[in-house]
Amino acid sequence: MIRHIVFFTAKNPNDRSAVREGLELLKGIPDCIRLEIAENRFEDPIPGPSPDVIVYGEFEDEAQLAAYKAHPLYQQSITRVRPLREMRIAADFEAD
């Protein structure tokens, strides 16, 4: 299984919900085992930069992850979110 985690920050704090809404489009993509989109609760007591929105996905294998990224809704989400976001950090890793 591959876990896919992406962190986003909005350029403008007022756009935080719009970033989440743009990422919600990804939930329409059938090529995944699990997909969650959530806003950060900002409860970490350690100061420092924190993401505004998190995408968490689980995929059977590289082929399923590639199909997810090739889906038209993935590009639509990018088109909506990219102008609003400041930072994007992504990680994919093999899970047991």
N, C-alpha and C positions, 0 to 999 in steps of 0.2 A: 504494500500500500504506500502511496505517496501522499504526504501532507503538504498543502500549499497554503502559506500564510503571507498576507500582504498588509502592510501598515501604511496609512495615508494621513497626511495633515492637509488641512485646507489653508489656502493663502489668506483668506479672510475668515475669521471665526464665525461670521454670519452665514457662511456657505457650508458649514459642517453638515447640516441636514441635507443640503443639495448633493453633497458628495456621497452621503449614504444612500440617498434615493437613486443616484446614477449607478451606484454599485448594486443596488437591489435588482437591476435588470439581469444580473448574472444568475439569479435564482431561476430564471426561465430556461436555463441551459440544462438539458437532461443528462449530459455526460459527466456525472459525478456520483459518488456514493453519498456525500454529505456536503452541504454548503451553508455557511452562516455569514451574515453581515451584521456587524454591531458597532455602535458608538462606544468609545472608551468611557469608562466610569470615572477616570481620573482619581482613583483612590490610593495609588502607590505613594507611600510616605517618603520615598527617596526622590529628592528634587531632580529635575532634568527634563529634557524634551520628551514628550509623549505623543503617540499618534492620536488622531481624532476618530478614525474609523478603521476597523479591522475586517479583513476577509479571511475566513478559514474554510478550507476545502479538503476533502478526502477523495482520492482517486485510486482505482484499482491498480493502474500501471501508467507508464509513460504515454501509451497510446490513448488512454482515456483522458489524460491531462492535455495532450495535444489536440484531441477532438474538442474539448472544452474551449481551449484558446482559439480554435479555428471557427467556432460558432459565430454567426453574425451578431448575436446579442453581446458577445464579448467586445467586438469592435464598437458597437453602439455605446456600450458602457464607457469605453476609453474616450470616445468622442465627447461624451457629456462631462466626464470627470476631469480629464487632463487640464482643461483651462482653469479649473477651480482648485486644483491641488498644488501644494508646494513640494511635498516630499512623498515619495513612494519607495518603500523597501519591501522586497519580496524574498521569500525563502521557500525552497522545495526540499523535502528530505524523505528518505525511506523510513517508514515506521514498521515496527514489529507487529 
